[in-house]
Amino acid sequence: MAINGIGNSWNSFLNYQQSVNNVRLYNALGRYSSSRVSSVKNNYSTSNVNSLLNDSKSFITEYNSSMSKLMSSSNSLRNSNKSSVMNDLTAVSSNKDVASLTTNYKLRDTTNFELNVSQLATSQSNVSEAVSGSALATEDMSLKIEGVNGAIDVNVSSVKENGGQKTNYQMFKEAAEIINSKNVGVNASVEVKDGKAALKLQSSETGAKNGFTVSGSEGAAAGISNVATEAVDAKYSVKKDGVTRNYTSSSNKVDLEYGKITADLKKTGETSVSVGLDTDKVVSSVKELVKNYNDTLDLLNDNYSRGTGVMRQISRMASAPTSERSMALVGITVNDDGTLKLDEDKLRESLTKNTSIARDVIGGSFGLADGAFNDAISGMSTNSVSLINNDMSQQKSYYEDMFGTASRFSRTNPFGISNYTTVGLMFDMLI
């Protein structure tokens, strides 16, 4: 079907085109009636005829829009649609303080497992003793730092070029600049608090393999060779299907499910990981479907007397899109007037606790979305003339012969199937 790019039924396209042609035809008839209705002997005034024509045109436009929205919203929930939200699985952590999750690839299977973090990966840090930053340095600094990417010699004189003495802060700042200019896997900074300064070294990356050593003459940076925080690997385990497997990682970003999911470990503890439907997306889509279904049914009921096509569509939608008992499992009930009512809390509960059942009821074959989609297909396939044939009968004395001739022509002439010939015939009648 051409509407919204859904489907490719040739007959459906012709029916849609017929709707468009009818709207154009009514425009032509409206213009014709304004200029020549006085020559036609009937019981309708120009204003009455125009009002009815415009009203009929507006209804057809609103009808097509309503069916299109229903078709689109229901298709977004059908399992057979690859881009459906029912096929858009996501990974959720029950305790985001322990680990947050990112989905790297499209997930295709639902699953659940436990993630236990026993140790976070840390980077090594060495901090010198805090000394007065403004005090003059008493000796030079000559350090050798060996990191994961190599070694660097850090030589800082305590004497300025002009012969004056440098302060401790100046010594630390110059040493930090030298270290940071080299890529040995160690970063340096100067920490100042309450007038006291200290030189801090920290490995660029976490994990045991990224540690470093410091040796040589420390000068004002006394204690810089001592490890304040040790570089260690993260330790965690995954329990799935009753089997527990232990892992280590130099980083706190670890891969789960063969790289399909990345977990950002934040603190020690346990969290449950569930791969399933994106509950928020599904709830939002179901709410939209229920709204469009109810709006469509209200439109039909408000215009039931316009034509036999409307009555047939009402009769079709008098039955719920799928089993009422099934819909009740996901929090959807049917009101006395046939409209649907959604219990959002129950829907969320069903999506979380009974994901497989909820997925089948909502998006499966003969499910809620499938039923609503077929209702919309039926509605869009309805002959547009049948939607307003009762309206048209009220204008029978005005253009009965024109529509009758066109109808007979479109049914008997093989070229009439395109509708363009029929519309052309209508225009000829107005000359």
Protein Blocks (a to p, Z undefined) as FASTA:
>chain_A
ZZhoiajbfklmmmmmmmmmmmmmmmmmmmmmmmmmmmpccfbdfklmmmmmmmmmmmmm
mmmmmmmmmmmmmmmmgfklmkbmklmccdddfblkloccddfbdcfbdcddddddfbdc
dddddddddddfkbccfbdcddddddfkbccdddddfbdfkopacdfklmmmmmmmmmmm
pcghpacddddeehiacdddddfbgcjklgccdedjekjmgoklpcfbdcddddddddee
hiacddddfbfbdceehhlaccddfbgcdddddddddfklmmmmmmmmmmmmmmmmmmmm
mmmmmpmklmmmmmmmmpcfbdfklmmmnopacdfkopacddfklmmmmmmmmmmlmmmm
mmmghilklmmmmmmmmmmmpcfklmmmmmmmmmmmmmmmmmmmmmmmmmmmmklmnomm
mmmmmmmmmZZ
